[in-house]
Amino acid sequence: MKSFCVLGETLHFGRAAARLNIVQPALSGHIKQLEQHVGVQLVERSRHHVRLTAAGCDFLKNSREILNSLDRSVESARNVGTGFVGTLRIGAVSSAINLFLARAIRLFEDSWPDVEICLTAIDSCKQIEGIAEGRFDLGFVRMPISQDGITIRTIAQEAFDVCLPHGHPLASRTHLTPRALRGQTILMLARENAPGFHDALSAACHQNGLMPGRIKYFREFTSAVQMASVGLGAAIVPACAMSSGSDGICRLPLDLGSYQSDIGAAWAEPASPLLHNFLASITAVSVATARGAVIARTELSAAEVMAETP
């Protein structure tokens, strides 16, 4: 078809063959095969001229449209295959958005303007379900968490805060230890939202001397902050789960020793080029908590994040 289009433009077998970088007999063979396939004569040939038949003129017009469409399809496939265009569906816990994800998306969109980012704030378990079912391409989850067929790599860590109402006896301190919260009503994320995270945090609090008077569970950090603001308890939340909260809230760092909350990137293999490109934008941003302390493993490259760990 390409040979026919070039011949239709030049109406000369020699010049058409030269443009196509083939010998003239090969071009003649292409035209003959095409006419046999179509079932009608497309080109009239003589020693002195070459011209298209009526069927050839019609076929030339349609052939140009088909080849142009094919070129666009090839270019589109290459762009998708290299991660230049497409849609990336991302789920994330709130800390990831505040820590690095919002800035990473901005950086990524500056470099890859033809990629659409669809971001959903959602708990870790639902992210893993969505990745397994193909509804999310990438998730940022609270660790530890695992699922067969899903790769998860730790990429950041954050400390914890205690949210208390202004006027609380502990609100005047610069930081708190779990022992200082003994006897208090503790507001803690419900286990079904992130079982591994809940169990690890509970164990760390217990090991550091926390003996709560009562535990109340919440499903969203915004709810916990609002509950704490009216004196319903002391909310233990990751430091970047909310960058701001109720005006009546005092946030104090909670000293849990060496324990910090890990945030992991999760995806199903094989990872697309688009996913590789996005992870590269994450490793390029400076990740810091609301208090300015760098807490993420920013030295990792995208390849290292996606590599198997021992």
C-alpha positions in Angstrom: 0.0 0.0 0.0 2.9 2.4 0.8 4.5 1.5 -2.6 1.2 2.2 -4.3 0.8 5.6 -2.6 4.3 6.7 -3.6 3.7 5.6 -7.2 0.4 7.5 -7.1 2.2 10.6 -6.1 5.1 10.4 -8.6 3.3 8.5 -11.5 6.8 7.2 -12.4 8.1 3.7 -11.5 11.7 4.8 -11.5 11.3 7.8 -9.2 8.9 5.9 -6.9 11.3 3.0 -6.6 14.2 5.4 -5.7 12.1 7.2 -3.1 11.2 3.8 -1.6 14.8 2.7 -1.8 13.9 -0.5 -3.6 14.5 -1.8 -7.2 11.9 -1.1 -9.9 11.0 -4.8 -10.4 10.2 -5.1 -6.7 7.9 -2.1 -7.0 6.2 -3.6 -10.0 5.7 -6.8 -7.9 4.1 -4.8 -5.1 1.6 -3.2 -7.4 0.8 -6.5 -9.1 0.2 -8.2 -5.7 -2.0 -5.3 -4.6 -4.1 -5.4 -7.7 -4.5 -9.2 -7.4 -5.6 -8.7 -3.8 -8.0 -5.9 -4.6 -9.3 -7.6 -7.7 -9.3 -4.6 -10.0 -6.7 -2.7 -12.1 -5.3 0.3 -10.2 -2.6 1.5 -12.5 -2.4 1.8 -16.2 1.1 1.4 -17.6 2.6 2.0 -21.0 6.1 2.8 -22.3 5.4 6.5 -22.1 3.1 7.1 -19.1 1.7 5.8 -15.9 -1.7 6.9 -14.6 -4.2 5.7 -12.0 -7.5 4.2 -13.0 -10.7 5.5 -11.5 -10.5 2.6 -9.0 -6.8 3.5 -8.4 -7.7 7.2 -7.6 -10.3 6.1 -5.1 -7.9 3.5 -3.6 -5.1 6.1 -3.3 -7.3 8.4 -1.2 -8.4 5.7 1.2 -4.8 4.2 1.3 -3.4 7.6 2.5 -6.0 7.8 5.2 -5.2 4.2 6.3 -1.4 4.8 6.4 -1.9 8.0 8.3 -4.1 6.2 10.8 -1.5 3.4 11.1 1.3 6.0 11.7 -0.8 7.6 14.5 -1.5 4.1 16.0 2.2 3.3 16.0 3.1 6.6 17.6 0.4 6.2 20.2 1.5 2.7 21.0 5.1 3.8 21.3 4.1 6.7 23.6 2.1 4.3 25.8 4.9 1.7 25.8 7.5 4.3 26.9 5.2 5.9 29.5 4.8 9.2 27.6 1.0 9.1 27.7 -1.7 7.2 29.5 -3.6 7.1 32.8 -2.2 6.3 36.1 -4.7 5.3 38.8 -3.2 5.9 42.3 -4.6 5.1 45.7 -2.9 6.6 48.8 -3.2 7.0 52.5 -3.3 10.6 53.7 0.3 10.7 55.0 1.7 9.8 51.6 -0.2 12.6 50.0 1.1 15.2 52.5 4.6 13.8 52.7 5.6 13.4 49.1 2.8 12.4 46.7 1.3 15.9 46.0 4.7 17.3 45.1 5.6 14.2 43.1 2.5 14.5 41.0 3.3 18.2 40.3 6.8 17.3 39.3 5.6 14.4 37.2 3.0 16.5 35.4 5.6 19.1 34.5 7.7 16.4 32.8 4.8 14.2 31.4 1.9 16.6 30.6 0.1 14.0 28.5 -0.3 11.5 31.4 -3.5 11.7 33.4 -3.2 11.1 37.2 -6.3 9.8 39.0 -5.6 10.0 42.8 -7.9 8.5 45.4 -7.4 8.8 49.2 -8.3 5.4 50.5 -7.2 3.0 53.3 -4.5 0.4 52.8 -6.6 -2.7 52.6 -8.9 -1.3 49.9 -5.8 -0.2 47.9 -4.5 -3.7 47.9 -7.8 -5.1 46.8 -8.0 -2.5 44.1 -4.5 -3.3 42.8 -5.3 -7.0 42.8 -8.6 -6.4 40.9 -7.0 -3.9 38.4 -8.7 -0.8 39.6 -5.5 0.8 40.8 -2.1 0.8 39.1 -0.2 2.0 42.2 -0.9 2.4 45.9 0.8 4.0 48.9 0.0 1.9 51.9 0.7 1.7 55.6 3.1 -1.1 56.4 3.3 -3.9 57.2 0.9 -5.4 54.7 1.3 -8.1 52.1 -0.7 -9.8 49.3 0.2 -12.6 46.9 1.0 -11.2 43.4 1.6 -7.6 44.6 5.0 -6.1 45.1 5.4 -3.7 48.0 8.5 -1.6 48.8 9.0 0.6 51.8 9.8 4.1 50.6 9.2 6.4 53.6 8.8 6.6 57.3 7.1 8.9 59.7 6.9 9.5 63.4 3.7 9.9 65.5 1.8 12.7 67.1 -0.6 12.9 69.9 -3.6 15.2 69.3 -5.0 16.9 72.5 -7.4 19.7 73.1 -5.9 23.1 74.1 -6.1 23.3 77.9 -5.4 19.6 78.4 -3.0 19.0 81.3 -0.4 17.5 78.9 -0.8 20.1 76.2 2.0 22.3 77.6 4.7 19.7 77.1 7.0 19.8 74.1 6.6 16.0 73.5 5.0 13.0 75.1 6.0 9.4 76.0 3.5 6.6 76.1 3.9 6.4 79.9 2.6 10.0 80.1 -0.7 8.8 78.5 -1.4 6.2 81.1 -5.0 6.2 82.2 -6.0 8.4 79.2 -8.7 7.5 76.7 -6.8 6.7 73.6 -8.2 7.2 70.1 -6.6 4.8 67.6 -7.1 3.8 64.0 -9.5 0.7 63.7 -7.7 -2.5 62.9 -9.7 -3.3 59.8 -8.3 -0.2 58.1 -4.7 -1.4 58.3 -4.3 -4.6 60.4 -0.5 -4.7 60.2 -0.1 -1.0 61.0 -2.6 -1.3 63.9 -0.8 -4.3 65.5 2.7 -2.8 65.1 1.6 0.5 66.6 -0.3 -1.2 69.5 2.8 -3.3 70.2 5.1 -0.3 70.2 2.9 1.7 72.5 2.6 -1.3 74.9 6.4 -1.9 74.9 7.0 1.8 75.7 4.7 1.7 78.7 1.3 2.8 77.5 -1.5 1.6 79.8 -4.6 3.3 78.4 -7.7 3.8 80.5 -9.8 3.1 77.5 -9.4 2.7 73.7 -11.8 4.1 71.2 -11.4 3.3 67.5 -11.8 5.6 64.5 -11.8 5.0 60.7 -10.5 8.4 59.5 -7.8 10.6 61.0 -10.0 13.7 60.5 -12.6 12.1 62.8 -10.0 11.4 65.4 -8.7 15.0 65.5 -12.3 16.3 65.8 -13.0 13.8 68.6 -9.8 14.9 70.4 -10.6 18.6 70.0 -13.7 18.2 72.1 -11.9 16.2 74.8 -13.1 12.7 73.9 -9.6 11.3 74.1 -5.9 11.6 73.0 -5.6 10.7 69.3 -2.5 8.9 68.2 -1.9 9.7 64.5 1.0 9.5 62.1 2.7 12.9 62.0 1.8 13.7 58.4 -1.6 12.0 58.3 -3.1 15.5 58.6 -1.0 18.6 57.9 -3.6 20.7 59.7 -6.6 20.0 61.9 -9.1 21.6 64.2 -8.2 25.0 65.7 -8.7 23.6 69.1 -6.1 20.9 68.7 -2.5 20.7 70.1 -0.2 18.3 68.3 2.7 16.9 70.3 5.4 14.5 69.0 5.1 11.0 70.6 8.3 9.3 71.5 8.1 5.6 70.5 11.8 4.9 70.6 13.0 3.5 67.3 9.5 2.7 66.0 8.2 4.7 63.1 5.4 4.1 60.6 6.5 2.8 57.2 4.8 3.8 54.0 5.1 1.4 51.1 4.6 1.7 47.4 2.5 -1.3 46.0 1.9 -2.4 42.5 1.2 -5.6 40.5 3.9 -7.0 38.2 4.9 -6.4 35.5 5.3 -2.8 36.2 4.6 -0.5 33.2 7.1 2.1 31.9 4.6 4.7 33.1 4.9 3.3 36.6 8.7 3.4 36.4 8.5 7.1 35.3 6.2 8.0 38.2 8.4 6.3 40.8 11.3 8.3 39.5 9.5 11.5 40.2 8.9 10.3 43.8 12.6 9.7 44.4 13.3 13.2 43.1 11.2 15.2 45.6 12.5 16.2 49.0 10.3 14.3 51.5 9.8 16.0 54.9 7.3 15.9 57.7 5.3 18.9 58.7 8.0 19.6 61.4 10.7 19.7 58.7 12.5 16.5 59.5 13.5 14.4 56.5 12.1 11.0 57.1 12.0 9.3 53.7 14.7 7.2 52.0 15.2 9.8 49.3 18.5 8.4 48.3 16.8 5.5 46.6 16.5 5.6 42.8 13.3 4.4 41.1 15.2 1.2 40.1 16.2 0.5 43.7 12.6 1.1 44.9 11.4 -1.5 42.4 14.2 -3.9 42.9 13.8 -7.1 45.0 15.0 -6.6 48.6 16.8 -9.4 50.5 
